[in-house]
Amino acid sequence: MGLLKTAIIGAAIYAGVKYITKKDPVTGKSVVDDLKDKAPEWMEKAKGYRDEFETRTAYAKDDLGV
């Protein structure tokens, strides 16, 4: 049973990797390529959220007198 389970999990992982690295015939880009292209934009958004969170926590500390 363990061997069959391992084979099924391995096949699923292989299929997943094959899917996300397969190039689109129209654009010539894979899912991984799209993620790499969008990563810097997402990092900038995350930095903005972090700064906003830090500002809000500072205001909350002031309001609570901590």
Secondary structure as UniProt FT lines:
FT   HELIX           2..21
FT   TURN            25..27
FT   HELIX           31..64
//
